[in-house]
Amino acid sequence: MARSDDAQHDLDDLGALLRVHRKKAQLTGVEAARRAGFTQSKLSKIENGVLLPSQDDVRRLTTALGMDSVAAAHALELIDRLQDDPAARRIVIRRGALTEHTALLAKFGDAGCVVAADPAVVPDWLRTREYLLAATGPLSERNTRTAMALLRKRKRLMATPGLRFEFFVFESALGTHVGSARIMSEQILELSAVGERHPDVVVRVIPARTTVTPALLHGFEVHGDQQVVLTLMPGVVVITSEDDVQPFRRMVAALRVCALSEDASRHRLRHFGLAYRLNALTEKFAS
């Protein structure tokens, strides 16, 4: 999280206060968390000043730990101050990219639209199964199932009438080999066709050697013009503050100016896709 220094001090004080009373109650983290109704991992993050809890979380903890009225009042005073500090809650880092993206999609209908761009790879929403697995690297069996379910849900949302999507694909990303030539050919030809299948989906290419100002250093999604989502290792950053969302709106405006038209983008994508297909055939006959 990004916070003011005062907010971070309050969060540290709250965590220390809860930890002292947990130990005073002779409870392990697992026992205290179970009594409060959430996981030990969540309690650990609260105690260590990493996670901003809700007011209800703090009330449940004060009860679970048997805190006296003075200590409980102090804990609630600290969380009230934190909730009133915009810098304490404007940027949230959530671990577990697959899980968090799944949770975000559960609320996506409220957004109405998404704009996504990535300078290095094909945006998550548009990936084929094989490209996704090549891009992420080896996943556990469980995470593979979660990733495939997430991909299927994104595809269903893109086919939902009334939801609008605008994707920017960088030509430099098209030249980056993610997997074999066959995987790249299938992925790029899929990109060229998605707009024709879904009238509310726009895919536009940012040509190579284009100057984009401000420079785009990482991929992002803007949901409903009000929320920005960044996928970083090891999780997801969710930005909702007006001041912090505004630079991404400016970035979207800059990309719209630089991007090829939809027709020109389809032509460019087909060119790349067929070139990769030729490479795939060459690899096949050479092997």
Sine and cosine of phi, psi and omega as CSV:
sin_phi,cos_phi,sin_psi,cos_psi,sin_omega,cos_omega
0.00,0.00,0.51,-0.86,0.11,-0.99
-0.98,-0.20,0.85,-0.53,-0.08,-1.00
-0.67,-0.74,0.31,-0.95,0.19,-0.98
-0.94,0.33,0.33,-0.94,0.01,-1.00
-0.87,0.48,-0.66,0.75,0.00,-1.00
-0.87,0.49,-0.67,0.74,0.00,-1.00
-0.90,0.44,-0.66,0.75,0.01,-1.00
-0.90,0.43,-0.63,0.78,0.06,-1.00
-0.88,0.48,-0.68,0.73,0.02,-1.00
-0.89,0.45,-0.65,0.76,-0.01,-1.00
-0.92,0.40,-0.65,0.76,0.06,-1.00
-0.90,0.45,-0.67,0.74,0.02,-1.00
-0.89,0.45,-0.66,0.76,0.02,-1.00
-0.89,0.45,-0.72,0.70,0.00,-1.00
-0.88,0.48,-0.68,0.73,0.01,-1.00
-0.90,0.43,-0.66,0.75,0.01,-1.00
-0.88,0.48,-0.72,0.70,0.01,-1.00
-0.92,0.40,-0.64,0.77,0.00,-1.00
-0.90,0.43,-0.68,0.73,0.02,-1.00
-0.86,0.50,-0.71,0.71,-0.04,-1.00
-0.96,0.26,-0.46,0.89,0.10,-0.99
-0.91,0.42,-0.71,0.70,0.01,-1.00
-0.92,0.39,-0.60,0.80,0.04,-1.00
-0.88,0.48,-0.58,0.82,0.03,-1.00
-0.99,0.15,-0.02,1.00,-0.01,-1.00
0.84,0.54,0.72,0.70,0.02,-1.00
-0.92,-0.39,0.64,-0.77,0.14,-0.99
-0.97,0.24,0.22,-0.97,0.05,-1.00
-0.88,0.48,-0.62,0.78,0.01,-1.00
-0.90,0.43,-0.71,0.71,-0.02,-1.00
-0.91,0.41,-0.70,0.71,-0.02,-1.00
-0.90,0.43,-0.68,0.74,0.00,-1.00
-0.90,0.44,-0.66,0.75,0.01,-1.00
-0.88,0.48,-0.67,0.74,0.02,-1.00
-0.89,0.45,-0.58,0.82,-0.02,-1.00
-0.99,0.13,-0.24,0.97,0.07,-1.00
1.00,-0.03,0.38,0.93,0.12,-0.99
-0.61,-0.79,-0.11,-0.99,-0.16,-0.99
-0.99,0.14,0.37,-0.93,0.06,-1.00
-0.90,0.43,-0.56,0.83,0.02,-1.00
-0.88,0.48,-0.68,0.74,0.02,-1.00
-0.90,0.43,-0.70,0.72,0.02,-1.00
-0.88,0.48,-0.67,0.74,0.00,-1.00
-0.87,0.50,-0.67,0.75,0.01,-1.00
-0.91,0.41,-0.60,0.80,0.04,-1.00
-0.92,0.40,-0.72,0.70,-0.02,-1.00
-0.90,0.43,-0.47,0.88,-0.05,-1.00
-0.99,-0.13,0.17,0.98,0.07,-1.00
0.94,0.34,0.41,0.91,-0.02,-1.00
-0.99,-0.10,-0.58,0.82,-0.09,-1.00
-0.91,-0.42,0.73,-0.68,0.09,-1.00
-1.00,0.08,0.93,-0.36,-0.02,-1.00
-0.98,0.19,0.26,-0.97,0.11,-0.99
-0.99,0.14,0.23,-0.97,0.06,-1.00
-0.89,0.46,-0.59,0.81,0.03,-1.00
-0.92,0.40,-0.61,0.79,0.06,-1.00
-0.84,0.54,-0.71,0.71,-0.04,-1.00
-0.93,0.38,-0.66,0.75,0.03,-1.00
-0.87,0.50,-0.69,0.72,0.00,-1.00
-0.90,0.43,-0.60,0.80,0.02,-1.00
-0.94,0.35,-0.66,0.75,0.00,-1.00
-0.88,0.48,-0.57,0.82,0.04,-1.00
-0.96,0.29,-0.71,0.70,-0.04,-1.00
-0.88,0.47,-0.55,0.83,-0.04,-1.00
-1.00,0.00,-0.05,1.00,0.01,-1.00
0.90,0.44,0.59,0.81,-0.04,-1.00
-0.93,0.36,0.62,-0.79,0.03,-1.00
-0.93,0.36,0.20,-0.98,-0.13,-0.99
-0.89,0.46,-0.59,0.81,-0.02,-1.00
-0.93,0.38,-0.75,0.67,-0.01,-1.00
-0.90,0.43,-0.66,0.75,0.01,-1.00
-0.89,0.45,-0.66,0.75,0.02,-1.00
-0.89,0.45,-0.62,0.78,0.02,-1.00
-0.91,0.41,-0.67,0.74,0.02,-1.00
-0.88,0.47,-0.67,0.74,0.00,-1.00
-0.94,0.35,-0.54,0.84,0.06,-1.00
-0.91,0.42,-0.66,0.75,0.01,-1.00
-0.90,0.44,-0.70,0.72,-0.03,-1.00
-0.94,0.33,-0.53,0.85,0.08,-1.00
-0.88,0.47,-0.67,0.74,0.01,-1.00
-0.91,0.42,-0.66,0.75,-0.01,-1.00
-0.91,0.42,-0.66,0.75,0.00,-1.00
-0.92,0.39,-0.44,0.90,0.02,-1.00
-0.99,0.12,-0.18,0.98,-0.04,-1.00
-1.00,-0.05,0.95,-0.31,-0.05,-1.00
-0.85,0.53,-0.58,0.81,-0.04,-1.00
-0.93,0.38,-0.34,0.94,-0.02,-1.00
-0.97,0.24,-0.35,0.94,-0.13,-0.99
-0.76,-0.65,0.15,0.99,-0.10,-0.99
-0.98,0.19,-0.48,0.88,0.02,-1.00
-0.81,-0.59,0.83,-0.56,-0.04,-1.00
-0.86,-0.51,0.80,-0.60,0.07,-1.00
-0.99,-0.17,0.86,-0.52,-0.05,-1.00
-0.89,-0.46,0.81,-0.58,-0.01,-1.00
-0.97,0.23,0.47,-0.88,0.04,-1.00
1.00,0.05,0.98,0.18,-0.13,-0.99
-0.86,0.50,-0.70,0.71,-0.05,-1.00
-0.90,0.44,-0.72,0.70,-0.01,-1.00
-0.90,0.44,-0.69,0.73,-0.05,-1.00
-0.94,0.34,-0.62,0.78,0.06,-1.00
-0.91,0.42,-0.59,0.80,0.06,-1.00
-0.89,0.46,-0.68,0.73,0.03,-1.00
-0.91,0.42,-0.63,0.77,0.02,-1.00
-0.91,0.42,-0.63,0.78,0.00,-1.00
-0.92,0.40,-0.46,0.89,0.03,-1.00
-0.89,0.46,-0.41,0.91,-0.01,-1.00
-0.96,-0.30,0.14,0.99,-0.18,-0.98
-0.93,0.38,-0.47,0.88,-0.01,-1.00
-0.83,0.55,-0.45,0.89,0.00,-1.00
-0.96,0.28,-0.35,0.94,-0.08,-1.00
-0.98,0.22,-0.68,0.74,0.03,-1.00
1.00,0.07,-0.50,0.87,-0.01,-1.00
-0.40,-0.92,0.36,-0.93,0.08,-1.00
-0.63,-0.78,0.64,-0.77,0.15,-0.99
-0.86,-0.51,0.75,-0.66,-0.05,-1.00
-0.67,-0.74,0.57,-0.82,0.04,-1.00
-0.48,-0.88,0.49,-0.87,0.06,-1.00
-0.48,-0.88,0.83,-0.55,-0.05,-1.00
-0.97,0.26,-0.24,0.97,-0.15,-0.99
-0.95,-0.32,-0.55,0.84,-0.10,-1.00
-0.62,-0.79,0.10,-1.00,0.09,-1.00
-0.93,0.36,0.74,-0.67,0.02,-1.00
-0.80,0.59,0.55,-0.84,-0.10,-1.00
-0.76,0.65,-0.70,0.71,-0.11,-0.99
-0.86,0.51,-0.49,0.87,-0.16,-0.99
-0.99,-0.16,0.04,1.00,-0.12,-0.99
-0.97,0.25,0.60,-0.80,0.20,-0.98
-0.98,0.21,0.23,-0.97,-0.01,-1.00
-0.85,0.53,-0.74,0.68,-0.09,-1.00
-0.94,0.33,-0.59,0.80,0.04,-1.00
-0.90,0.43,-0.69,0.73,0.01,-1.00
-0.84,0.54,-0.74,0.67,-0.05,-1.00
-0.92,0.39,-0.55,0.83,0.05,-1.00
-0.94,0.34,-0.59,0.80,-0.04,-1.00
-0.95,0.31,-0.60,0.80,-0.06,-1.00
-0.99,0.12,-0.38,0.93,-0.10,-1.00
0.99,0.15,-0.09,-1.00,-0.07,-1.00
-0.85,0.52,0.74,-0.67,0.06,-1.00
-0.86,-0.52,0.43,-0.90,0.12,-0.99
-0.92,0.39,0.29,-0.96,0.01,-1.00
-0.85,0.53,-0.65,0.76,-0.01,-1.00
-0.91,0.42,-0.71,0.70,-0.01,-1.00
-0.93,0.36,-0.50,0.87,0.08,-1.00
-0.90,0.44,-0.70,0.72,0.03,-1.00
-0.88,0.48,-0.68,0.73,-0.01,-1.00
-0.90,0.43,-0.67,0.74,0.00,-1.00
-0.90,0.44,-0.65,0.76,0.00,-1.00
-0.93,0.37,-0.63,0.78,0.04,-1.00
-0.90,0.43,-0.64,0.77,0.03,-1.00
-0.90,0.43,-0.67,0.74,0.02,-1.00
-0.89,0.46,-0.69,0.73,0.00,-1.00
-0.90,0.44,-0.63,0.77,0.00,-1.00
-0.92,0.40,-0.64,0.77,0.04,-1.00
-0.88,0.48,-0.67,0.74,0.00,-1.00
-0.89,0.46,-0.65,0.76,0.02,-1.00
-0.90,0.43,-0.65,0.76,0.00,-1.00
-0.90,0.43,-0.62,0.79,0.01,-1.00
-0.91,0.41,-0.38,0.93,0.02,-1.00
-1.00,-0.07,0.06,1.00,-0.05,-1.00
-0.99,0.10,0.86,-0.51,0.02,-1.00
-0.86,0.52,0.65,-0.76,0.04,-1.00
1.00,-0.08,-0.30,0.95,0.08,-1.00
-0.99,-0.11,0.75,-0.66,-0.08,-1.00
-0.93,-0.36,0.61,-0.80,-0.04,-1.00
-0.71,-0.70,0.68,-0.73,0.05,-1.00
-0.72,-0.69,0.88,-0.47,-0.07,-1.00
-0.88,-0.48,0.64,-0.77,0.09,-1.00
-0.90,-0.43,0.84,-0.55,-0.01,-1.00
-0.92,-0.40,0.81,-0.58,-0.02,-1.00
-0.99,0.12,0.72,-0.70,0.02,-1.00
-0.85,0.52,-0.54,0.84,0.04,-1.00
-0.90,0.44,-0.55,0.83,0.05,-1.00
-0.93,0.35,-0.55,0.83,0.02,-1.00
-0.91,0.42,-0.48,0.88,0.01,-1.00
-0.99,0.10,-0.12,0.99,0.02,-1.00
-1.00,0.07,0.88,-0.47,-0.04,-1.00
-0.96,0.27,0.96,-0.29,0.12,-0.99
-0.96,-0.27,0.99,-0.11,-0.10,-0.99
1.00,0.04,-0.28,-0.96,-0.09,-1.00
-0.97,0.23,0.15,-0.99,0.08,-1.00
-0.88,0.47,-0.58,0.82,0.03,-1.00
-0.90,0.44,-0.71,0.70,0.03,-1.00
-0.87,0.49,-0.68,0.73,0.00,-1.00
-0.91,0.41,-0.67,0.75,0.02,-1.00
-0.88,0.48,-0.74,0.68,-0.02,-1.00
-0.90,0.43,-0.63,0.78,0.00,-1.00
-0.91,0.42,-0.73,0.68,-0.09,-1.00
-0.95,0.30,-0.60,0.80,0.07,-1.00
-0.92,0.40,-0.54,0.84,0.11,-0.99
-0.90,0.44,-0.67,0.74,0.05,-1.00
-0.86,0.52,-0.65,0.76,-0.06,-1.00
-0.93,0.37,-0.36,0.93,-0.10,-1.00
-0.98,-0.22,-0.30,0.95,-0.16,-0.99
-0.89,0.45,-0.61,0.79,0.01,-1.00
-0.92,0.39,-0.51,0.86,0.03,-1.00
-0.95,0.30,-0.54,0.84,0.01,-1.00
-0.98,0.20,-0.54,0.84,-0.09,-1.00
-0.84,-0.55,0.96,-0.29,-0.08,-1.00
-0.90,0.44,-0.34,0.94,-0.01,-1.00
-0.99,-0.11,0.19,0.98,0.02,-1.00
-0.91,-0.41,0.83,-0.56,0.03,-1.00
-0.91,-0.42,0.79,-0.61,0.06,-1.00
-0.86,-0.51,0.84,-0.53,0.00,-1.00
-0.77,-0.64,0.59,-0.81,-0.06,-1.00
-0.99,-0.13,0.69,-0.72,0.15,-0.99
-1.00,-0.07,0.92,-0.38,-0.07,-1.00
-0.88,0.48,0.43,-0.90,0.09,-1.00
-0.89,0.45,0.46,-0.89,0.01,-1.00
0.89,0.45,0.34,0.94,0.10,-0.99
-1.00,0.08,0.68,-0.73,0.06,-1.00
-1.00,-0.02,0.89,-0.46,0.02,-1.00
-0.94,-0.35,0.83,-0.57,0.00,-1.00
-0.81,-0.58,0.82,-0.57,-0.03,1.00
-0.94,0.33,0.40,-0.92,-0.05,-1.00
-0.91,0.43,0.67,-0.74,0.05,-1.00
-1.00,-0.04,0.91,-0.42,-0.09,-1.00
-0.98,-0.18,-0.26,0.97,-0.02,-1.00
-0.39,-0.92,0.30,-0.95,0.01,-1.00
-0.95,0.31,0.42,-0.91,0.03,-1.00
-0.42,-0.91,0.32,-0.95,0.15,-0.99
-0.78,-0.62,0.65,-0.76,0.14,-0.99
-0.93,-0.38,0.86,-0.50,-0.01,-1.00
-0.98,-0.21,0.87,-0.49,0.09,-1.00
0.86,0.50,0.34,0.94,0.00,-1.00
0.91,0.42,0.16,0.99,-0.09,-1.00
-0.84,-0.54,-0.26,0.97,-0.10,-1.00
-0.64,-0.77,0.71,-0.71,0.04,-1.00
-0.93,-0.38,0.67,-0.74,0.01,-1.00
-0.83,-0.56,0.81,-0.59,0.07,-1.00
-0.89,-0.45,0.72,-0.70,0.08,-1.00
-0.98,-0.19,0.92,-0.39,-0.01,-1.00
-0.79,-0.61,0.35,-0.94,0.12,-0.99
-0.98,0.22,0.80,-0.60,0.17,0.98
-0.94,-0.33,0.43,0.90,-0.07,-1.00
-0.33,-0.94,-0.57,-0.82,-0.11,-0.99
-0.80,-0.60,0.69,-0.73,0.10,-1.00
-0.97,-0.25,0.79,-0.61,0.02,-1.00
-0.91,-0.42,0.84,-0.54,-0.07,-1.00
-0.90,-0.44,0.81,-0.58,-0.03,-1.00
-0.80,-0.60,-0.22,0.98,0.00,-1.00
-0.91,0.41,0.69,-0.72,0.01,-1.00
-0.82,0.57,-0.69,0.73,-0.02,-1.00
-0.89,0.46,-0.56,0.83,-0.05,-1.00
-1.00,0.04,-0.40,0.92,0.05,-1.00
-0.98,0.20,-0.54,0.84,-0.10,-1.00
-0.81,0.59,-0.69,0.72,0.02,-1.00
-0.87,0.50,-0.51,0.86,0.02,-1.00
-0.96,0.27,-0.54,0.84,0.11,-0.99
-0.89,0.45,-0.65,0.76,0.05,-1.00
-0.90,0.43,-0.61,0.79,0.04,-1.00
-0.89,0.46,-0.69,0.72,0.02,-1.00
-0.87,0.50,-0.69,0.73,0.02,-1.00
-0.87,0.49,-0.65,0.76,0.01,-1.00
-0.91,0.41,-0.64,0.77,0.01,-1.00
-0.91,0.41,-0.61,0.79,0.02,-1.00
-0.88,0.47,-0.57,0.82,0.02,-1.00
-0.94,0.33,-0.64,0.77,-0.10,-1.00
-0.99,0.16,-0.44,0.90,-0.18,-0.98
-0.96,0.29,0.47,-0.88,0.15,-0.99
-0.93,0.38,0.33,-0.94,0.09,-1.00
-0.91,0.41,0.21,-0.98,0.01,-1.00
-0.87,0.49,-0.70,0.71,-0.02,-1.00
-0.91,0.42,-0.71,0.70,0.01,-1.00
-0.90,0.43,-0.57,0.82,0.02,-1.00
-0.92,0.40,-0.68,0.73,0.03,-1.00
-0.87,0.49,-0.68,0.74,0.01,-1.00
-0.88,0.47,-0.70,0.72,-0.01,-1.00
-0.91,0.42,-0.66,0.75,0.00,-1.00
-0.90,0.43,-0.68,0.74,0.02,-1.00
-0.89,0.45,-0.61,0.79,0.04,-1.00
-0.86,0.50,-0.75,0.66,0.02,-1.00
-0.90,0.44,-0.71,0.71,-0.05,-1.00
-0.88,0.48,-0.67,0.74,0.00,-1.00
-0.94,0.33,-0.56,0.83,0.06,-1.00
-0.89,0.45,-0.68,0.74,0.06,-1.00
-0.91,0.41,-0.60,0.80,0.02,-1.00
-0.89,0.46,-0.66,0.75,0.06,-1.00
-0.88,0.48,-0.67,0.74,0.05,-1.00
-0.89,0.46,-0.63,0.78,-0.02,-1.00
-0.90,0.43,-0.66,0.75,0.02,-1.00
-0.91,0.40,-0.62,0.78,0.03,-1.00
-0.89,0.46,-0.67,0.74,0.04,-1.00
-0.89,0.46,-0.64,0.76,-0.05,-1.00
-0.90,0.43,-0.72,0.70,-0.05,-1.00
-0.97,0.26,-0.41,0.91,0.01,-1.00
-0.98,0.20,-0.35,0.94,-0.07,-1.00
-0.99,0.12,0.00,0.00,0.00,0.00
